[in-house]
Amino acid sequence: MSIVNIYIHDENIYNVEKKPPEKPPKPPLYHSRFEHQVRQETKSCKDAHRTMGFSKIPLPGPGDFLRKNCGPRHRATKSAPVRLCTGHKPPIPKPHEPSPCQVLKVVDFRKENIKKVVAANPKKPRPRYADTRKGDFHDLEKSGLMPIYMCQPKFGKVPQYLTRRKKDLAAQKDRLIEDRAQQQPRCSYILQEERVELLKGLKKNWEKLQQEYQSLPLLTDTVPKMIRKAKLENNLKQLEKDILTIENNPYIYLYDDDQKDA
């Protein structure tokens, strides 16, 4: 038999059965401070017998108990008899006298119909067109093949809203032309001093590029050397072209491309 010695333990007999958590007490109900005032006001507005009123039957005294034929009697008021008849009917006709309903006018409907047909206008056939050779007929007026609306006074004339719109567009175009004329000129003139300074700067750049081009090696056996040489040649050609343009044109005007887009 083995014995186990437990030196440290947290057991307690009070913790064997766990108690349910205590519920917090409910807060007190809300009571308005005007509660009694409201109740008194509602009671003061109520009156007895306000809806139906008091009974009109007098109450009997304590000694007058209910006896036979002592209660109030309600009798209908007598009025003269009313006759709902509107009047006398007409007398019955005698057998030898015909009634006005039986007297009929003799009419010859055949002759009347013949007269109406002779006097009537002949019926015109509706215009139709055959869609196929087997006789597929359709209404010609609703097909759009006949010019029905050409006899109207407005046929073939320009509508008024189009003429108004053309006038508005023309007026708007004139206003734009006037606004452009009032604006500042987009071209600016280069002075002679600025032109001389520009030529000096271009020639100085050309000399630098020419010096760099002359310092290149004679043998261009690699791709980077070829690319550099071609780039320098293109730059020199562009500078020469710009110098010739400025020297040959003494009067130069500058134009702003941004204003053109605006």
Protein Blocks (a to p, Z undefined) as FASTA:
>chain_A
ZZdddfbdcbdfklmpccdddddddddddddfklmmmmmmmmmmpcghklnopafbdcdd
fklccdehkaccddddddddddfbfbdcdddddfklccfklpccdddfklmmmmmmmmpc
cddddddddfbfnopacdfklnopacfklmpmkgoiacfklmmmmmmmmmmmmmmmmmmm
mpccfbdcddfklmmmmmmmmmmmmmmmmmmmmmpcfbdcbfklmmmmmmmmmmmmmmmm
mmmmmmmmmbacdddfklmmZZ
